[in-house]
């Protein structure tokens, strides 16, 4: 593995361990807890797509007239991820984005989609992300998480956007959620196929395909430019810290409910 990547992995290990061992996970015990989690986490599922689209705009040609791109390998990688994230097959063989699959899973377990539905509707009507967020009664940690994403995109620097995309998305522990859903299936005598499919699909894609390719993308974008590597590390640290802050907020929501 590239020495710069190894250094970043080492520098991020503390934040990643903090995230991996976050006390939030121990408080997620029931389906009701999962509903609270999903209601806020869905905003992070949504904004991931904008990071992806920013990379697609920068690394492929999406304008007319078309011209060859600088790095066809990176273009293929981003296009492949876009296909999977924006137009994948769901549990029933219907083509949906992973965000829409998550909404379906929320409906399946009974988690409220009122806030995210209102937010997306606001975005579609032409209202800015910042204003749309202000119009919702969301925890400050959720707002700061999304604002960081779009501030990152506004830099228009592919390596910085790729850093948030690659290192700032330390996912929830799927095994824990799978166990909760299995328990709920037995207790409620109900299947949660959409949620299980979503979790298993992400394990498959992130582990086998997207994770290693994302690291290669960082290598290609930074090359031997030390300044870029420093900016990647800085962005990655901020992104992970904001993810931890988001987890803190969700944990507080759970504690307030009990």
C-alpha positions in Angstrom: 0.0 0.0 0.0 1.1 3.6 -0.7 3.2 5.0 2.2 1.0 8.2 2.2 -2.2 6.1 2.5 -0.6 4.1 5.3 0.3 7.3 7.1 -3.3 8.6 6.8 -4.6 5.3 8.0 -2.3 5.6 11.0 -3.3 9.2 11.7 -7.0 8.4 11.5 -6.8 5.3 13.7 -7.7 7.2 16.9 -10.8 8.8 15.4 -11.8 5.5 13.7 -11.5 3.6 17.0 -13.5 6.2 18.8 -16.2 5.9 16.1 -16.0 2.1 16.1 -16.3 1.9 19.9 -18.8 4.7 20.3 -21.2 4.2 23.2 -24.1 4.9 20.9 -23.9 1.3 19.6 -24.6 -0.2 23.1 -27.7 2.0 23.4 -29.1 0.7 20.1 -31.0 -2.4 21.4 -34.5 -2.3 20.0 -36.3 -1.5 16.8 -37.5 1.7 18.5 -33.9 2.7 19.0 -33.2 2.0 15.3 -36.1 4.3 14.3 -34.5 7.2 16.2 -31.2 6.5 14.6 -32.5 6.3 11.1 -34.5 9.5 11.4 -31.2 11.5 11.7 -28.7 9.2 9.9 -30.8 9.4 6.7 -29.4 13.0 6.2 -25.9 11.5 6.0 -27.1 8.9 3.6 -28.5 11.7 1.4 -25.5 14.0 1.4 -23.1 11.2 0.4 -24.7 11.4 -3.1 -23.6 15.0 -3.5 -20.0 14.1 -2.7 -20.2 11.4 -5.3 -21.8 13.7 -7.9 -19.2 16.4 -7.3 -16.5 13.8 -8.1 -18.4 12.6 -11.2 -18.5 16.2 -12.4 -14.8 16.7 -11.8 -13.5 13.4 -13.0 -15.7 12.6 -15.9 -17.1 14.7 -18.8 -20.7 15.7 -18.1 -20.7 18.7 -20.5 -21.4 19.1 -24.2 -19.4 18.8 -26.4 -17.8 15.8 -24.9 -14.0 15.6 -24.6 -11.8 12.8 -23.3 -11.0 13.0 -19.6 -7.6 13.2 -18.1 -7.8 9.9 -16.3 -10.2 7.3 -17.8 -9.6 4.9 -14.9 -10.8 7.3 -12.4 -13.8 8.2 -14.6 -14.7 4.5 -14.8 -14.4 4.1 -11.0 -16.7 7.0 -10.3 -19.2 6.0 -13.0 -19.3 2.5 -11.5 -20.0 3.8 -8.0 -22.6 6.1 -9.4 -24.4 3.2 -11.1 -24.4 1.3 -7.8 -25.4 4.2 -5.6 -27.9 6.0 -7.9 -29.5 3.1 -9.7 -29.1 -0.3 -8.0 -31.5 -3.2 -7.8 -33.4 -3.3 -4.5 -34.6 -6.5 -2.7 -37.5 -6.8 -5.1 -35.5 -6.2 -8.3 -36.7 -2.6 -8.7 -34.1 -0.1 -9.7 -33.6 2.6 -6.9 -30.9 4.8 -5.5 -29.5 3.6 -2.2 -31.0 6.7 -0.6 -34.4 5.6 -1.8 -33.7 2.1 -0.5 -32.9 3.6 2.9 -36.2 5.4 2.8 -38.0 2.2 2.0 -36.2 0.5 4.9 -37.3 3.3 7.2 -40.9 2.8 6.1 -40.6 -0.9 6.7 -39.5 -0.4 10.3 -41.8 2.5 11.0 -39.2 5.3 11.2 -40.4 8.8 10.4 -39.4 10.2 7.1 -41.2 13.5 7.6 -38.1 15.6 8.1 -36.1 14.2 5.2 -39.1 14.3 2.9 -39.6 17.9 3.7 -35.9 18.7 3.2 -35.7 17.0 -0.2 -39.0 18.7 -1.3 -37.4 22.0 -0.3 -34.2 21.3 -2.3 -36.3 20.3 -5.3 -38.1 23.6 -5.2 -34.8 25.5 -5.5 -34.2 26.5 -1.9 -30.5 26.2 -0.9 -29.3 23.4 1.3 -28.4 25.9 4.1 -31.8 27.4 4.1 -33.6 24.1 3.8 -31.7 22.9 6.9 -32.6 26.0 8.8 -36.3 25.5 8.1 -36.1 22.1 9.9 -35.9 21.5 13.6 -32.7 19.4 13.4 -29.9 19.0 15.9 -26.9 21.4 15.3 -24.7 18.3 14.8 -26.7 17.2 11.7 -26.6 20.7 10.3 -22.8 21.0 10.8 -22.3 17.6 9.2 -24.1 18.6 6.0 -22.7 22.1 5.9 -19.2 20.6 6.0 -20.0 18.3 3.1 -21.1 21.2 1.0 -18.3 23.5 2.1 -16.0 20.6 1.0 -17.7 20.4 -2.4 -17.4 24.2 -2.9 -13.6 23.9 -2.8 -13.9 22.2 -6.2 -10.7 20.4 -5.4 -11.2 16.7 -6.3 -8.7 15.4 -3.8 -10.4 17.2 -0.9 -13.8 16.0 -2.0 -12.4 12.5 -2.4 -11.0 12.6 1.1 -14.4 13.2 2.6 -15.9 10.6 0.3 -13.3 7.9 1.1 -12.3 8.5 4.7 -15.2 10.4 6.2 -17.8 7.7 5.8 -16.9 5.1 8.5 -20.2 3.2 8.4 -22.2 2.0 11.3 -21.4 -1.5 12.4 -23.7 -3.6 10.1 -23.5 -6.8 12.3 -25.2 -4.9 15.2 -28.0 -3.8 13.0 -28.5 -7.2 11.4 -28.8 -8.7 14.9 -31.4 -6.1 15.9 -33.4 -6.7 12.8 -33.2 -10.5 13.3 -34.4 -10.1 16.8 -37.3 -7.9 15.7 -38.3 -10.3 13.0 -38.7 -13.1 15.6 -40.5 -10.8 18.2 -42.9 -9.2 15.7 -43.2 -12.2 13.4 -42.5 -9.8 10.5 -39.8 -9.7 7.9 -37.7 -6.7 7.3 -36.3 -7.7 3.9 -35.6 -4.2 2.6 -33.5 -3.2 5.6 -31.6 -6.5 5.5 -30.9 -6.2 1.8 -29.7 -2.6 2.2 -27.2 -3.6 5.0 -25.9 -6.7 3.2 -25.5 -4.8 -0.1 -23.4 -2.1 1.6 -21.2 -4.8 3.2 -20.7 -6.3 -0.2 -20.0 -3.1 -2.1 -17.9 -1.2 0.5 -15.7 -4.2 1.4 -15.2 -5.9 -1.9 -15.2 -3.1 -4.4 -15.6 0.5 -3.4 -13.3 0.7 -0.4 -10.1 -0.4 -2.2 -10.9 1.6 -5.3 -11.5 4.7 -3.3 -8.0 4.5 -1.8 -6.6 4.1 -5.3 -8.5 7.2 -6.3 -6.8 9.2 -3.5 -3.4 8.0 -4.7 -4.1 9.0 -8.3 -5.4 12.5 -7.3 -2.6 13.4 -4.9 0.3 11.8 -6.7 3.5 13.2 -5.2 2.0 16.5 -4.2 2.7 16.8 -0.4 0.3 19.7 0.0 -2.6 17.6 -1.4 -1.8 14.8 1.0 -1.8 17.2 3.9 -5.2 18.6 2.8 -6.6 15.0 2.4 -5.6 14.1 6.0 -7.0 17.4 7.4 -10.3 16.9 5.6 -10.5 13.2 6.6 -10.0 14.2 10.3 -12.7 16.8 10.2 -15.1 14.5 8.5 -14.6 11.8 11.0 -14.9 14.2 13.9 -18.2 15.5 12.6 -19.4 11.9 12.2 -18.5 11.3 15.9 -20.4 14.5 16.7 -23.4 13.2 14.8 -23.3 9.9 16.7 -23.1 11.9 20.0 -26.2 13.8 19.0 -28.2 10.6 18.1 -27.1 9.1 21.4 -28.4 12.1 23.2 -31.7 11.7 21.4 -32.0 8.2 22.6 -31.2 9.2 26.2 -33.8 12.0 26.0 -36.4 9.5 24.8 -35.8 7.1 27.7 
